Amino acid sequence: MAERESVIGGGAVGTACALDLTVDGHVHTGFAAGRDAVGVVVSAADRAGLTSLTFADQAGPDTTWLTAYADAVRRARHRTEMTLRVAAEVEVVRPDGWLALPTDLAQLDALSVAVSALPAGDEPLDARAVRALVETGELTAEEVAERLVEATVLGLERACRYVPTQLARPLALLAQAGVDDAAVSPALLADLAAACRSTGTLVEISEAWRSPSPRLVALLRDAAVTLVPASDARYAAEVGGWQYLRRV
């Protein structure tokens, strides 16, 4: 079993503590974006020396497998000493923070909130569309950052009404759209940090997405936001594998 590892990260409100690298706050399975069964992922996490694992497959209004998914995780709890949590990754789809939620949230221990496209009216803008609008001057980098942070904050405020929340790959859309995260002003970052603290949101540091950036990780840590390692693994072999996290 791997030795316990840690890096410095955000802890409880008002403090800084070690970020426990035996925790993986976001993994996928074959129920959605992943490739392996729940049991295979759990076995890989055990071999990696993890103590806690959160399953956060992508789900939405048309998802029909949440009960089977949750049952699979519950069965796996009998075969490991790890803490296993059942979560779902959900998207913010409107500027007011409206979420594409599954119809049944009773199965979930948490929601992992993602903003993979920029909410704009009835049709979110993907990274390519955002990049094009910035290149033509129809949107500035600062406007993109402001809209993204505002939608994220409102999404967290909605999600926390139902179950505990996590923030998946924070502001990753900026890098995908070619926008430097310097566009995230101190005031915007303060708004995001305040929302995370007030809603009790865990902010995922995503290994797969390299998000948030080292600069934003440092600022969130200094703002006393609680950070959690997240491999975002789609294959069992990727669970608990930390390279980016050690660097940031």
C-alpha positions in Angstrom: 0.0 0.0 0.0 1.3 3.5 -0.8 2.5 5.7 2.0 0.3 8.6 2.9 1.2 11.7 0.9 0.2 15.3 1.2 0.8 18.7 -0.3 0.0 22.0 1.1 -3.5 23.1 0.2 -6.6 24.8 1.5 -8.1 23.5 4.7 -11.0 24.5 7.0 -12.2 28.1 6.8 -9.5 30.4 8.1 -6.8 27.8 8.1 -4.3 26.1 5.8 -3.5 22.4 6.1 -2.1 19.5 4.2 -4.1 18.4 1.2 -4.5 14.6 1.6 -3.4 12.8 -1.5 -5.0 9.6 -0.2 -8.4 11.2 -1.1 -9.7 11.2 -4.7 -12.7 13.5 -4.9 -13.9 12.7 -8.5 -13.7 9.5 -10.5 -15.8 8.1 -13.4 -17.1 4.7 -14.2 -18.6 2.8 -17.1 -22.1 4.1 -16.1 -21.2 7.3 -18.0 -17.9 8.8 -19.1 -15.6 6.2 -17.6 -14.5 2.8 -18.9 -14.5 0.5 -15.9 -16.9 -1.0 -13.4 -17.3 0.4 -9.9 -15.6 -2.7 -8.4 -12.6 -2.3 -10.7 -12.2 1.3 -9.8 -12.4 0.5 -6.1 -9.8 -2.2 -6.4 -7.4 0.2 -8.2 -8.0 2.8 -5.5 -7.2 0.2 -2.8 -3.9 -0.6 -4.6 -3.1 3.1 -4.8 -3.4 3.4 -1.0 -6.4 5.7 -1.1 -8.7 6.2 2.0 -11.6 7.9 0.3 -13.1 7.9 -3.1 -16.0 9.9 -4.6 -17.8 8.6 -7.7 -19.0 11.5 -9.8 -20.3 10.3 -13.1 -21.9 12.8 -15.4 -25.7 12.8 -15.1 -28.6 14.9 -16.2 -32.4 15.0 -16.6 -32.4 11.9 -18.9 -30.3 9.8 -16.7 -31.9 6.5 -15.8 -29.1 4.6 -14.1 -28.7 6.4 -10.8 -30.2 3.7 -8.6 -28.1 1.0 -10.2 -25.0 3.2 -9.9 -25.6 4.0 -6.2 -26.4 0.3 -5.5 -23.1 -0.7 -7.1 -21.2 1.8 -4.9 -23.0 0.6 -1.8 -22.2 -3.0 -2.5 -18.5 -2.1 -3.0 -18.5 -0.6 0.5 -18.7 -4.1 2.0 -15.4 -5.0 0.2 -13.2 -2.1 1.3 -12.2 0.0 4.3 -12.2 3.1 2.1 -14.9 5.7 2.4 -17.0 5.6 -0.8 -19.3 8.5 -1.7 -22.0 8.6 -4.4 -22.0 11.8 -6.4 -23.0 13.0 -9.8 -21.4 15.6 -12.0 -24.1 18.1 -13.2 -23.8 21.1 -15.6 -24.8 24.7 -15.1 -26.8 25.5 -18.3 -28.2 29.0 -17.8 -26.8 32.3 -16.7 -29.0 32.2 -13.6 -27.2 29.1 -12.4 -29.9 26.6 -13.5 -28.6 23.1 -13.4 -29.3 20.1 -15.6 -30.2 17.9 -12.6 -31.3 14.3 -12.6 -34.8 13.8 -11.6 -33.9 11.7 -8.5 -31.3 13.2 -6.1 -32.1 10.9 -3.2 -29.4 8.5 -4.2 -26.6 11.1 -3.9 -24.2 12.1 -1.2 -23.0 15.1 -3.2 -23.3 17.1 -6.5 -20.1 18.0 -8.4 -21.0 21.2 -10.3 -19.4 21.8 -13.7 -19.5 24.7 -16.1 -18.2 23.2 -19.3 -19.8 25.8 -21.6 -20.5 29.5 -21.0 -24.2 29.9 -20.2 -25.7 32.5 -22.6 -29.4 32.6 -23.1 -31.0 29.3 -24.1 -27.8 27.8 -25.6 -24.5 27.6 -23.7 -21.4 28.5 -25.7 -18.7 25.9 -26.0 -15.0 26.7 -25.8 -14.7 27.0 -29.6 -17.6 29.5 -29.7 -16.2 31.5 -26.8 -12.8 31.7 -28.5 -14.3 32.9 -31.7 -16.3 35.6 -29.9 -13.1 36.8 -28.1 -11.1 36.8 -31.4 -13.7 38.9 -33.1 -14.0 41.3 -30.2 -17.6 40.5 -29.5 -16.6 39.4 -26.0 -13.5 40.5 -24.0 -11.6 38.1 -21.8 -12.8 40.0 -18.8 -16.4 39.6 -19.8 -15.9 35.9 -20.3 -14.4 35.5 -16.9 -17.2 37.6 -15.3 -20.0 35.6 -16.9 -18.2 32.3 -16.0 -17.7 33.2 -12.4 -21.2 34.6 -12.0 -22.8 31.4 -13.5 -20.6 29.2 -11.3 -21.5 31.1 -8.1 -25.3 30.9 -8.9 -25.0 27.2 -9.8 -23.3 26.4 -6.5 -26.0 28.4 -4.6 -28.7 26.3 -6.4 -27.0 23.0 -6.0 -26.3 23.4 -2.2 -30.1 23.4 -1.6 -30.2 19.7 -2.4 -27.0 18.0 -1.2 -23.4 18.9 -0.4 -21.5 20.4 -3.3 -18.2 20.2 -5.0 -16.9 22.4 -7.9 -15.5 20.4 -10.8 -12.5 21.6 -12.8 -13.0 25.3 -11.7 -12.8 27.8 -14.6 -11.3 25.2 -16.9 -13.3 26.7 -19.8 -11.0 29.8 -19.8 -8.0 27.8 -20.8 -10.0 25.8 -23.3 -11.2 29.0 -24.9 -7.7 30.5 -25.0 -8.4 33.1 -22.3 -5.7 33.8 -19.7 -6.9 33.3 -16.2 -5.4 36.7 -15.4 -8.8 37.9 -16.6 -10.2 36.6 -13.3 -9.8 39.8 -11.2 -9.2 39.8 -7.5 -12.8 40.9 -7.0 -14.1 38.0 -9.1 -11.9 35.5 -7.3 -13.2 36.9 -4.0 -16.8 36.4 -5.1 -16.1 32.8 -6.1 -14.2 32.1 -2.9 -17.0 33.6 -0.8 -19.6 31.5 -2.6 -17.6 28.3 -2.0 -17.2 29.1 1.7 -20.8 30.1 2.2 -22.2 27.0 0.5 -19.6 24.6 2.0 -18.4 23.7 -1.5 -15.2 21.6 -1.9 -13.2 22.9 -4.8 -11.7 20.1 -6.8 -8.1 20.3 -8.1 -8.4 18.3 -11.2 -5.5 16.1 -12.3 -6.9 15.3 -15.7 -8.0 18.9 -16.6 -5.0 20.6 -14.9 -7.5 22.9 -13.3 -7.5 25.3 -11.6 -4.2 26.8 -12.6 -1.4 27.1 -10.0 -2.1 30.8 -9.7 -5.8 30.2 -8.9 -5.0 27.3 -6.5 -2.8 29.6 -4.5 -5.4 32.4 -4.4 -8.2 30.0 -3.4 -6.0 28.5 -0.7 -5.2 31.9 0.6 -8.9 32.7 0.6 -9.5 29.7 3.0 -11.4 27.7 0.4 -11.4 23.9 1.0 -9.6 22.1 -1.7 -9.8 18.4 -2.6 -7.7 16.2 -5.0 -9.6 15.0 -8.0 -8.2 12.7 -10.6 -11.2 13.0 -12.9 -10.1 9.5 -13.8 -11.9 7.7 -16.7 -9.8 4.6 -16.4 -9.2 2.7 -13.1 -5.5 2.9 -13.6 -5.6 6.7 -13.4 -7.3 6.8 -10.0 -5.1 8.5 -7.3 -2.3 9.2 -9.8 -0.9 12.7 -8.9 1.5 14.6 -11.1 -0.1 18.0 -11.6 -1.2 18.2 -8.0 2.3 17.7 -6.7 3.5 20.6 -9.0 0.8 23.1 -7.9 
